[in-house]
Amino acid sequence: MLDSAFSSVFGTADSLVSSVSTVDFLICCVASILLGAAVAGVYMFRHTYSKNFVVTLALLPLIVQMVITLVNGNLGAGIAVMGVFNLVRFRSIPGSAKDIGSVFLAMAIGLATGMGFIWLAVVFTVIVAVVNVAYVASPFGKQKEPEKTLRITIPEDLEYDGVFDEALARYTDEHELTEVQTTNMGSLFMLEYAIRLKEPGLEKRLIDDLRCLNGNLKITCGRAAAAKDVL
């Protein structure tokens, strides 16, 4: 019974081209629309998005289904699948890792419904949706404390190599000197560190200790520039 549920509604592979009826085609279209909406809903869960991309994501299974249905049982099916998947690289706006993963999910669903494997597409969508929501809602992959950028101004005659290491080690789990530049017509140096605090709320104590070492010159500590999670 379970095996028959995961079989194609169009019949065997040898008869796919000629056996697609209007009713079967419409059933697959409805399944693609509903599953596309589910994919779009999962994508929007705790994620910033635009309406245009969400609508396109919801329609993508239906579009891919039509392409696959037209070439089912044909040698061109393989070429068509390769062509459809290669379209991802030609998107005009670079997407995040989640954007591209959602596009591939929608394409996989359209491929399944286009070949008539409706229940297989439903089960696959449910599995991916549950796992995705579980990962997003859980602390899996989340950093304990976000990375911050620390900028310390020092006089030009201060030998800065290692002078702040002891203070930084007391308040941070990790720190790295990422940039050194001159300011104020070369009379001052600006040191930039990438740091990760041991726990929230240590900024003031860290800055107070650093002020004793840099002659009470300007110190700034703020959020690091967000890195794009691209593939």
Secondary structure, DSSP 8 states (H G I E B T S, - for coil): -HHHHTS-TT--GGGHHHH--HHHHHHHHHHHHHHHHHHHHHHHTTS---HHHHHHHHHHHHHHHHHHHHHTTSTHHHHHHHHHHHGGGG-SS---HHHHHHHHHHHHHHHHHHTT-HHHHHHHHHHHHHHHHHHHHS-TT--SS--EEEEEEEETTS--TTTTHHHHHHHEEEEEEEEEEEETTTTEEEEEEEEEESSTT-HHHHHHHHHTTTTT--EEEEE--------
